[in-house]
Amino acid sequence: MRHVVTPRLALLALAHFTIDAYSSFFSPLLPLLVAKFHLSMTLVGALVALASFASSLSQPLFGWLSDRIRRPWFVAFGPLTAAAFLSMIGLAPNYATLVALLMLGGIGVAAFHPQAAAIASGLSERRALAMSIFVTGGTLGFSLGPMFAVSVVGWFGLDHTWVAAIPGLLMAGLLVAWFARVQSRARAAASRPRLAQLRPVLKPLTLLYFAVVCRSAVSYGFMTFLPLHLHARGWSVAQGGAVLTMYLVCGALGGFLGGWLADRWGGRRVVVTSFMLAAPLYFAFLFLPDGPGLACLVAGGFFLQSSLPVNVVMGQELSPAHASTISSLLMGAAWGVGALLIGPIGALADAKGLHAALFALSLLLGAGVVCALMLPDVRRGVRAVELAEPAGAAGR
């Protein structure tokens, strides 16, 4: 393991931890922001949707740009941008400024991920293990971000959230110092596989895409509205942040289990089991008292997120030649579309109440089960594509 975790990989994983902590920074502060700006649930949903649009849906663009620049500056300036803007949300004088800060910070998050992932996988001969270390750093950072946020506000107050920028600024400085010593190289133009070659796997890829959208919408939705739900039931902001952190950390642990099981069961079985175990637990949360209900929600998050790493691997196995394109689709675009659905959920919460809105959101787990059940065995699918396209492969 020590030969895999090089100092540079450790720094990159720590940078991933740092920037993803800012990604979940504002969620536990929503009760305070709702009170400050007198926000409706519709505006809360729009806030999350716009922030996700900046941080997720723009990732394919930064992936395309990353292949065309000589130095990995996106990795260094991503944490700087995220820290500078996302830590300023407590100073926002109005809703429009709050939206702008979240979107600008989200652009920093989007810029970091594609280039950093490419570098991480090349820092060790054991590429898969190196990648898992990098991803784990981000998952833990995202899970602990809510506790970071409520701690800063508890110590300094909402109008001093800018103090939270310090770790991101220090991390950006370390990354700039590293990359300033990296030799500038022009990237050779490589032959790229044609998108038309994805046609044989379009159906399973579409099913996998919508399964990820359903999972992401439920995950983002409960992450967004859970602090508001708890606050309305008399929980403090700090208590809501602690519960949210527990929910996210258990989801991260679920991802480890899913990856381990996928090697033994196959990805399709893990995805199906994930949805089928998570669905009743999310519904139980809505109808049980706080104690057992929250236990069900945390367990539901654990099972739902167990398919997180499996989805991307399944997509890459559908057509290994298009691994980067498929990863951007399933990681950035699918997650972003899932978060965009939070806008309508917020409007429903205003019209029918938060409980009804979360119930409607949970119904997406049923749609996820249907998509997962219709998926083929991806490993058999890979062999079928390879056999069906010898001419295309030769043509490249």
C-alpha positions in Angstrom: 0.0 0.0 0.0 2.8 2.4 0.8 4.1 2.1 -2.8 0.6 3.1 -4.0 0.1 6.1 -1.7 2.8 8.4 -3.0 3.1 11.9 -1.6 1.6 13.3 -4.7 -1.4 11.0 -4.6 -1.9 11.7 -0.9 -1.9 15.4 -1.7 -4.3 15.0 -4.6 -6.7 12.9 -2.4 -6.4 15.6 0.3 -7.3 18.2 -2.3 -10.3 16.1 -3.3 -11.3 15.9 0.3 -11.0 19.7 0.7 -12.9 20.7 -2.4 -15.8 18.2 -1.9 -16.1 19.5 1.7 -17.0 22.8 0.2 -19.5 21.1 -2.2 -21.7 20.2 0.8 -20.9 23.3 2.9 -24.1 25.2 2.3 -26.7 22.3 2.9 -26.8 22.4 6.7 -26.9 26.2 6.7 -30.2 26.2 4.7 -32.4 26.8 7.8 -30.4 29.9 8.5 -30.4 31.1 4.9 -34.2 30.4 4.6 -34.8 32.6 7.7 -32.4 35.3 6.5 -33.8 35.7 3.0 -37.4 34.4 3.7 -37.0 31.7 1.1 -39.8 29.4 -0.1 -39.2 25.7 -0.8 -39.3 26.6 -4.5 -36.4 29.0 -4.1 -34.5 26.5 -2.1 -35.0 23.8 -4.8 -33.9 26.3 -7.5 -30.8 27.2 -5.4 -29.7 23.6 -5.3 -30.5 23.0 -9.0 -28.5 26.0 -10.1 -25.5 25.1 -7.9 -25.6 21.6 -9.3 -25.8 22.9 -12.8 -22.5 24.8 -12.3 -20.7 22.0 -10.4 -21.9 18.9 -12.3 -23.3 19.7 -15.8 -20.2 21.8 -16.7 -17.8 18.9 -15.9 -17.7 17.5 -19.5 -16.7 21.0 -20.8 -13.8 21.1 -18.3 -12.8 17.5 -19.2 -12.6 18.6 -22.9 -10.5 21.6 -22.0 -8.2 19.7 -19.7 -7.1 17.5 -22.6 -5.9 20.7 -24.4 -3.9 22.6 -21.8 -0.2 22.1 -21.1 -0.3 22.3 -17.3 -2.9 21.0 -14.8 -3.9 24.4 -13.5 -7.5 23.5 -13.2 -6.5 21.2 -10.3 -4.8 24.0 -8.5 -7.3 26.8 -9.1 -10.4 24.7 -8.6 -10.0 24.6 -4.8 -9.1 28.3 -4.8 -12.2 29.2 -6.7 -14.5 26.9 -4.6 -13.1 28.1 -1.3 -13.2 31.8 -2.2 -16.8 31.8 -3.3 -18.6 29.1 -1.4 -17.2 30.3 1.9 -18.7 33.8 1.3 -22.3 32.6 1.3 -22.9 34.1 4.8 -22.0 37.5 3.5 -24.6 37.4 0.6 -26.9 40.4 1.0 -29.7 38.9 -1.2 -30.9 35.7 -2.9 -29.4 36.6 -6.3 -25.9 37.1 -4.8 -26.3 33.8 -2.9 -27.1 32.0 -6.2 -24.1 33.7 -7.9 -21.7 32.7 -5.1 -22.9 29.1 -5.3 -22.6 28.9 -9.0 -19.1 30.5 -9.2 -17.9 28.1 -6.4 -19.5 25.2 -8.3 -17.5 26.1 -11.4 -14.3 25.7 -9.3 -15.6 22.2 -8.2 -16.3 21.3 -11.8 -12.9 22.5 -13.1 -11.1 20.3 -10.5 -12.6 16.9 -11.0 -11.9 15.8 -14.6 -8.2 16.8 -14.6 -7.6 15.6 -11.1 -9.1 12.2 -11.8 -6.9 11.8 -14.8 -3.7 12.7 -12.9 -4.6 10.5 -9.9 -5.0 7.4 -12.1 -1.5 8.0 -13.6 0.3 8.4 -10.3 0.7 4.6 -9.7 1.0 1.5 -11.8 -2.0 0.2 -9.7 -4.4 2.6 -11.4 -7.6 1.2 -9.9 -6.3 1.3 -6.3 -4.9 4.8 -6.9 -8.3 5.9 -8.2 -10.1 4.5 -5.3 -7.9 6.4 -2.8 -8.6 9.6 -4.8 -12.3 9.0 -4.8 -12.4 8.1 -1.1 -10.8 11.4 -0.3 -13.7 13.3 -2.0 -16.4 11.1 -0.6 -15.2 11.7 3.0 -14.8 15.4 2.4 -18.4 15.6 1.1 -19.6 13.7 4.1 -17.8 15.9 6.6 -18.5 19.2 4.9 -21.8 19.8 6.9 -20.0 19.4 10.2 -17.3 21.8 9.0 -20.0 24.3 8.1 -22.0 24.2 11.3 -18.7 24.3 13.3 -17.6 27.5 11.6 -21.0 29.1 12.0 -21.2 28.0 15.6 -17.8 29.5 16.4 -17.9 32.7 14.3 -21.5 33.2 13.2 -23.2 33.2 9.8 -21.6 36.5 8.8 -18.1 35.1 9.2 -18.4 32.0 7.0 -15.5 33.5 5.0 -13.2 32.0 7.7 -13.9 28.6 6.1 -11.9 29.7 3.0 -8.6 29.2 4.8 -8.1 25.4 4.2 -9.0 25.8 0.5 -6.5 28.7 0.0 -3.7 26.7 1.7 -4.5 23.7 -0.4 -4.4 25.8 -3.6 -1.0 27.2 -2.6 0.4 23.6 -2.1 -1.0 22.6 -5.5 0.4 25.7 -7.3 3.8 25.0 -5.7 3.7 21.4 -7.0 2.5 22.2 -10.5 4.9 25.1 -11.0 7.6 22.4 -11.0 5.8 20.2 -13.5 7.4 20.4 -17.0 5.1 22.0 -19.5 4.3 19.5 -22.3 2.2 19.8 -25.4 -0.3 16.9 -25.6 -0.1 14.8 -28.6 -3.3 14.5 -30.6 -4.6 11.0 -30.1 -7.1 9.2 -32.2 -10.5 9.3 -30.6 -13.2 6.6 -30.8 -16.3 7.8 -32.7 -19.5 8.4 -30.7 -21.4 6.5 -33.3 -19.7 3.3 -32.0 -21.8 3.6 -28.9 -24.9 2.7 -30.8 -24.9 -1.0 -29.9 -24.8 -0.2 -26.2 -27.2 2.8 -26.3 -30.1 1.0 -24.7 -28.2 -0.3 -21.6 -26.3 3.0 -21.3 -29.6 4.9 -21.3 -31.1 2.6 -18.7 -27.9 3.0 -16.6 -28.0 6.8 -17.1 -31.6 7.1 -15.8 -30.9 4.8 -12.9 -28.1 7.2 -11.9 -30.4 10.2 -12.3 -33.0 8.6 -10.0 -30.4 7.7 -7.4 -28.8 11.2 -7.6 -32.2 13.0 -7.3 -33.1 11.1 -4.1 -29.7 11.6 -2.7 -29.5 15.3 -3.4 -33.1 15.9 -2.4 -32.8 14.3 1.0 -29.4 16.0 1.6 -31.1 19.4 0.8 -34.3 19.1 2.7 -33.3 16.9 5.6 -31.9 19.9 7.6 -35.1 21.9 6.9 -37.3 18.9 7.9 -35.4 18.4 11.2 -35.4 22.2 11.9 -39.2 22.3 11.5 -39.4 19.4 14.0 -37.5 21.4 16.6 -33.9 20.2 15.9 -31.1 22.8 16.1 -28.9 23.7 13.1 -26.0 21.9 14.7 -28.0 18.7 15.4 -29.3 18.8 11.8 -25.7 19.1 10.5 -24.6 16.2 12.6 -27.5 14.0 11.3 -26.7 15.0 7.7 -23.1 14.1 8.2 -24.0 10.7 9.5 -26.3 10.2 6.5 -23.5 11.1 4.1 -20.8 9.2 5.9 -22.9 6.0 5.9 -23.5 6.6 2.2 -19.8 6.7 1.6 -19.3 3.4 3.5 -22.1 1.9 1.3 -20.0 2.7 -1.7 -17.1 0.6 -0.4 -19.4 -2.3 0.2 -20.9 -2.0 -3.3 -17.5 -2.0 -5.0 -16.5 -5.1 -3.1 -19.7 -6.9 -3.8 -19.7 -6.0 -7.5 -16.5 -8.1 -8.0 -18.3 -11.1 -6.6 -22.0 -10.6 -7.7 -21.6 -8.5 -10.8 -22.6 -4.9 -11.1 -26.2 -5.4 -12.2 -27.1 -7.4 -9.1 -25.6 -4.8 -6.9 -27.5 -2.0 -8.5 -30.8 -3.9 -8.3 -30.3 -4.9 -4.7 -29.3 -1.3 -3.9 -32.6 0.2 -5.0 -34.7 -2.6 -3.6 -33.2 -2.3 -0.1 -33.2 1.5 -0.1 -36.7 2.1 -1.2 -38.6 0.7 1.8 -36.2 2.4 4.2 -36.7 5.9 2.7 -40.5 5.4 2.9 -40.2 4.2 6.5 -38.3 7.4 7.4 -41.4 9.4 6.3 -43.8 7.5 8.5 -41.9 6.6 11.6 -41.0 8.7 14.7 -37.8 10.6 14.5 -35.5 8.0 16.2 -36.3 4.9 14.2 -37.1 7.0 11.1 -33.7 8.6 11.0 -32.1 5.1 11.6 -34.0 3.9 8.5 -32.9 6.9 6.5 -29.2 6.4 7.4 -29.5 2.7 6.5 -31.4 3.7 3.3 -28.5 6.1 2.3 -26.0 3.3 2.9 -27.8 0.9 0.6 -28.6 3.5 -2.1 -25.1 4.8 -2.3 -23.6 1.3 -2.5 -24.2 1.5 -6.3 -22.2 4.8 -6.6 -18.9 3.4 -7.8 -20.5 0.4 -9.5 -22.5 2.6 -11.9 -19.4 4.2 -13.5 -17.6 0.9 -13.8 -20.6 -0.7 -15.5 -20.7 2.2 -17.9 -17.1 1.9 -18.8 -17.4 -1.9 -19.3 -20.1 -1.3 -21.9 -17.5 0.2 -24.2 -14.0 0.5 -22.7 -12.9 2.7 -25.7 -15.3 5.4 -24.6 -14.5 5.2 -20.9 -13.9 9.0 -20.5 -17.0 10.0 -22.3 -19.2 7.6 -20.4 -17.6 8.6 -17.1 -18.4 12.3 -17.8 -22.0 11.3 -18.7 -22.6 9.2 -15.6 -20.7 11.3 -13.1 -21.3 14.9 -14.2 -24.4 15.0 -16.4 -26.5 12.3 -14.7 -25.7 13.7 -11.2 -26.5 17.2 -12.4 -29.8 16.3 -14.0 -30.7 14.4 -10.8 -30.1 17.6 -8.8 -32.1 19.7 -11.3 -35.2 17.7 -10.3 -34.9 19.2 -6.8 -36.4 22.5 -8.2 -39.8 20.9 -8.9 -39.7 19.1 -5.6 -39.2 22.4 -3.8 -42.3 23.8 -5.6 -44.3 20.7 -4.6 -43.2 21.3 -0.9 -44.6 24.8 -1.1 -47.9 23.6 -2.5 -48.4 20.3 -0.6 -45.9 20.4 2.3 -42.4 19.0 2.7 -43.6 15.5 3.8 -45.6 15.1 0.5 -42.6 16.4 -1.5 -40.2 13.9 0.0 -42.8 11.1 -0.5 -43.0 12.0 -4.2 -39.2 12.2 -4.4 -38.9 8.7 -2.9 -41.1 7.3 -5.7 -38.1 7.8 -8.0 -36.6 4.8 -6.3 -39.3 2.7 -7.9 -38.3 4.0 -11.3 -34.7 3.2 -10.4 -35.7 -0.4 -9.6 -37.3 -0.7 -13.1 -34.3 0.7 -14.9 -31.9 -1.6 -12.9 -34.0 -4.7 -13.6 -34.0 -4.0 -17.3 -30.2 -3.7 -17.4 -28.4 -6.6 -19.1 -25.4 -8.4 -17.6 -22.8 -5.7 -18.5 -19.9 -8.1 -18.6 -21.7 -10.2 -21.2 -22.6 -6.9 -23.0 -18.9 -6.0 -23.3 -18.1 -9.3 -25.0 -21.1 -8.8 -27.3 -20.0 -5.3 -28.3 -16.4 -6.5 -28.9 -17.6 -9.3 -31.1 -20.1 -7.1 -33.0 -17.6 -4.4 -33.9 -14.4 -6.0 -35.3 -14.5 -3.9 -38.3 -14.9 -0.7 -36.3 -12.0 -1.6 -34.1 -9.9 -2.4 -37.0 -10.8 0.9 -38.6 -9.4 2.8 -35.7 
